[in-house]
Amino acid sequence: MARSKNGGTRAYIRGRIGSDVYSVGKNSKGEKQQVVRSLAETVANPRTSSQMFGRMVMSTVMQGVSAFKPIIDHSFDGLPVGQPSISEFIRRNYALIKADAVAHPASGNKFGLNQYQEKGVKAGAFIVSNGAVVAPTAMSADNTGLMIALTAQTLTVGGLKAALGLSADGYITYVAIGDDAVAYYVRVQLSTTLADETAITAENVASIFSTEGNLPVEISLESNSIFVAGQQDATLKCSGMIVSEKVNGAWAHSTCVLSTPTTPAYTADVALPTYPTGAEMFLNGGDI
């Protein structure tokens, strides 16, 4: 209550009446005054079903950005290192995830859609590199690691170099996502000083390569093939490899889309909070 000019008292209103909100403020003299504002009939950022869908897709993409940053910040040919390459990752994977979720809204999506409040990147077919380098036919990747297939006649240091076709500074990156929602990777590079005619044996095969990354590996020779196998507690769910080579002084890469032996099976068991309240939207296999 406040005293009015005629000596009476004045009542102030607080609260909402219809679309008007009443509160008490002060004027330039520090005196109390009634303040009235109207609620906006439209908002600049409405939370429609379409927008919520887009935010869920973007959240999944950004989980990928966080997980793959050591790789995707330099693995897109023709783009500068850093944010331009990361933006390309976002652009390409947003389009793929969105298209796949629209085509398979209830099950079978292969691009790793996950609940947006969860941490970590889920198994999915993310594009992690794009370029003109052709991966060697002798090398392949699966959920156990890398394999380099040689023959009895080419099981030498020189035969290995020819099979990979890499220069002294070229390298191969193995990438995988574990069931613990962690992105694993290991960079493999030829680092041997052995003569080309040196035979590759179980005893010297590990010394031919140098490796670095967050995935411990074991290098072995079985029959005529070299295996760079991942050694970690988590089960690897999807994987791929990137071949990196300097071409005319600039780094170039092969295209790598992570692949899975089988399409992930997501269970529609958790409803995500959406707006307006009460609308049901599901990821992980449910209708979006």
C-alpha positions in Angstrom: 0.0 0.0 0.0 1.2 3.6 -0.7 -0.3 7.0 0.1 -2.0 8.7 -2.8 -1.8 12.4 -3.6 -5.2 13.1 -1.9 -4.0 11.6 1.4 -5.5 8.1 0.8 -3.7 4.9 0.2 -3.2 3.2 -3.1 -3.1 -0.6 -3.6 -0.6 -2.2 -6.0 -1.3 -5.3 -7.9 1.1 -8.2 -8.2 0.5 -11.1 -10.5 -1.0 -12.0 -13.8 -4.4 -11.0 -15.1 -5.1 -12.4 -18.6 -2.1 -11.6 -20.8 -0.9 -8.8 -18.5 1.6 -9.2 -15.8 1.5 -6.7 -12.8 4.5 -5.8 -10.6 5.7 -3.0 -8.5 8.7 -0.8 -9.5 10.1 2.6 -8.8 10.1 5.8 -10.8 13.0 8.2 -11.3 12.3 9.8 -7.8 12.5 6.4 -6.1 8.8 6.3 -5.5 6.8 3.1 -5.9 4.8 2.8 -9.0 2.6 0.2 -10.7 4.3 -1.6 -13.6 2.3 -3.5 -16.2 3.7 -5.6 -19.1 2.0 -7.8 -21.6 3.1 -11.3 -22.4 4.3 -11.9 -26.0 1.8 -13.6 -28.1 4.5 -15.2 -30.2 8.0 -16.1 -29.2 11.2 -15.8 -31.3 12.2 -19.4 -30.6 9.1 -21.6 -30.4 9.7 -25.2 -29.4 7.9 -27.0 -32.2 8.2 -30.7 -32.9 10.3 -29.9 -35.9 12.7 -27.8 -33.9 13.0 -30.4 -31.1 13.8 -33.0 -33.7 16.5 -30.8 -35.1 17.9 -30.2 -31.7 18.1 -33.9 -30.9 19.9 -34.5 -34.2 22.3 -31.6 -33.5 23.0 -32.9 -30.0 24.0 -36.3 -31.4 26.3 -34.6 -33.9 27.9 -32.4 -31.2 28.6 -35.6 -29.1 30.5 -36.8 -32.2 32.4 -33.5 -32.4 33.5 -33.8 -28.8 34.5 -37.4 -29.2 36.3 -37.2 -32.6 37.9 -33.7 -32.2 41.5 -35.0 -32.4 40.7 -36.5 -35.8 38.0 -34.3 -37.5 39.8 -31.0 -36.9 42.2 -31.8 -39.8 40.7 -34.7 -41.8 38.7 -32.9 -44.5 40.6 -32.2 -47.7 40.7 -28.6 -48.9 39.7 -27.1 -45.6 41.9 -25.4 -43.0 42.8 -27.1 -39.8 40.5 -26.3 -36.9 37.0 -25.0 -37.0 36.4 -25.1 -40.8 37.1 -28.9 -40.7 34.9 -29.3 -37.6 32.1 -27.3 -39.3 32.3 -29.6 -42.3 31.9 -32.6 -40.0 28.8 -31.0 -38.5 27.3 -30.2 -41.9 27.8 -33.6 -43.4 26.8 -35.7 -40.3 23.7 -33.5 -39.5 22.4 -34.1 -43.0 23.0 -37.9 -42.8 21.6 -38.4 -39.3 18.5 -36.3 -40.1 17.8 -38.2 -43.3 18.3 -41.6 -41.7 16.1 -40.7 -38.7 13.3 -39.6 -41.1 13.6 -42.8 -43.1 13.8 -45.0 -40.0 12.0 -43.2 -37.2 11.3 -46.3 -35.1 14.3 -48.6 -35.6 17.3 -49.4 -37.6 18.9 -46.0 -37.8 22.7 -46.4 -38.3 23.9 -42.9 -37.4 24.1 -43.2 -33.7 21.0 -41.2 -32.5 21.1 -41.2 -28.7 19.3 -39.5 -25.9 20.6 -35.9 -25.9 21.1 -35.8 -22.2 23.6 -38.7 -22.3 27.3 -38.2 -22.5 29.5 -39.9 -25.1 29.2 -40.8 -28.7 27.1 -43.9 -29.6 28.0 -46.3 -32.4 26.9 -45.0 -35.7 28.1 -44.4 -39.3 29.7 -41.0 -38.8 31.8 -39.4 -41.6 35.1 -38.7 -39.9 37.2 -37.8 -43.0 36.8 -37.0 -46.6 39.4 -36.7 -49.4 40.9 -38.0 -52.6 43.5 -40.5 -51.2 42.7 -44.1 -52.1 43.0 -46.6 -49.3 45.4 -49.5 -50.1 43.6 -52.7 -51.0 46.0 -54.7 -48.8 44.6 -53.0 -45.7 41.2 -53.3 -44.0 39.6 -52.4 -40.7 37.0 -54.1 -38.5 36.0 -54.0 -34.9 39.1 -55.8 -33.8 41.6 -53.4 -35.5 43.6 -53.2 -38.7 44.8 -56.0 -41.0 47.5 -55.8 -43.6 47.3 -58.7 -46.0 50.6 -59.7 -47.6 51.7 -62.9 -49.3 54.6 -65.3 -48.7 56.4 -63.6 -51.6 55.8 -60.0 -50.3 56.4 -60.6 -46.6 59.3 -58.2 -46.5 59.8 -54.6 -45.4 59.9 -53.6 -49.1 56.8 -55.6 -49.8 55.0 -54.0 -46.9 56.0 -50.5 -48.2 54.7 -51.3 -51.6 51.5 -52.8 -50.3 50.7 -49.6 -48.3 52.1 -47.1 -50.8 52.9 -44.6 -48.1 55.7 -42.1 -48.1 58.0 -41.7 -45.1 55.6 -39.3 -43.4 52.3 -40.9 -44.4 50.2 -42.7 -41.8 47.0 -44.6 -41.1 44.5 -43.8 -38.3 42.3 -46.5 -36.9 39.0 -45.1 -35.5 36.4 -46.9 -33.4 33.5 -46.3 -31.0 33.3 -48.5 -27.9 30.2 -49.7 -26.1 31.4 -47.3 -23.3 30.5 -44.3 -25.6 34.2 -43.4 -26.0 35.9 -42.7 -29.4 39.1 -44.7 -29.7 41.8 -44.1 -32.2 45.4 -45.0 -32.9 47.8 -43.6 -35.5 50.0 -46.1 -37.2 53.2 -45.1 -39.1 56.0 -47.0 -40.7 59.1 -46.2 -38.7 61.6 -49.0 -39.6 65.2 -48.6 -40.5 65.4 -52.2 -41.7 66.5 -52.8 -45.2 63.8 -53.4 -47.8 64.9 -57.0 -48.3 64.5 -57.8 -44.6 61.9 -60.6 -44.0 59.0 -59.7 -41.6 58.8 -62.2 -38.7 56.8 -62.5 -35.5 59.9 -61.3 -33.7 60.5 -58.0 -35.6 56.9 -57.1 -36.8 56.2 -54.8 -33.8 59.4 -52.8 -34.4 58.4 -51.9 -37.9 55.6 -49.5 -36.8 55.2 -46.6 -34.4 51.8 -46.0 -32.8 50.1 -43.2 -30.8 46.6 -42.6 -29.6 44.2 -43.5 -26.8 43.8 -47.2 -27.9 46.5 -49.6 -26.7 47.4 -52.0 -29.5 49.2 -55.3 -30.0 51.0 -55.8 -33.3 51.3 -59.5 -34.5 51.9 -61.6 -37.5 49.5 -64.4 -38.4 50.1 -66.5 -41.5 51.0 -63.8 -44.0 49.0 -60.9 -42.5 49.9 -58.2 -40.0 47.4 -57.4 -37.3 47.2 -54.1 -35.3 44.7 -55.2 -32.8 43.0 -52.9 -30.2 43.5 -53.9 -26.6 40.9 -52.3 -24.3 38.1 -53.3 -21.9 35.3 -51.9 -24.0 33.8 -53.8 -27.0 34.4 -51.8 -30.2 31.0 -51.3 -31.9 31.9 -49.6 -35.2 35.2 -48.8 -36.9 37.1 -47.4 -39.9 40.5 -46.2 -41.1 41.9 -43.0 -42.5 44.9 -43.0 -44.8 46.8 -39.7 -44.6 49.4 -38.7 -47.1 51.2 -35.5 -48.2 50.3 -34.5 -51.7 52.2 -31.4 -53.1 53.1 -30.3 -49.7 49.6 -30.5 -48.3 47.9 -33.2 -46.2 45.3 -35.3 -48.0 43.1 -38.1 -46.6 41.0 -41.0 -47.6 37.2 -40.9 -47.0 36.2 -42.8 -43.9 32.6 -43.6 -42.8 32.5 -45.6 -39.6 30.8 -48.9 -40.3 29.1 -51.6 -38.1 28.9 -55.3 -38.8 25.1 -55.1 -38.0 22.7 -52.3 -37.7 22.5 -51.2 -34.0 19.3 -52.2 -32.3 18.0 -49.3 -30.2 15.2 -49.8 -27.6 12.4 -47.4 -27.3 12.3 -47.3 -23.5 12.9 -43.7 -22.5 10.7 -40.7 -23.4 12.7 -37.5 -23.8 11.5 -34.3 -22.2 9.9 -32.1 -25.0 7.9 -29.0 -25.4 5.0 -28.5 -25.2 5.0 -30.6 -22.0 3.4 -33.9 -22.5 4.3 -34.5 -26.2 6.0 -37.8 -26.6 9.3 -37.9 -28.5 11.6 -40.8 -28.5 15.1 -41.5 -29.7 16.9 -44.9 -29.3 14.4 -46.6 -31.5 11.2 -44.9 -30.7 9.1 -42.6 -32.8 10.6 -39.1 -33.0 
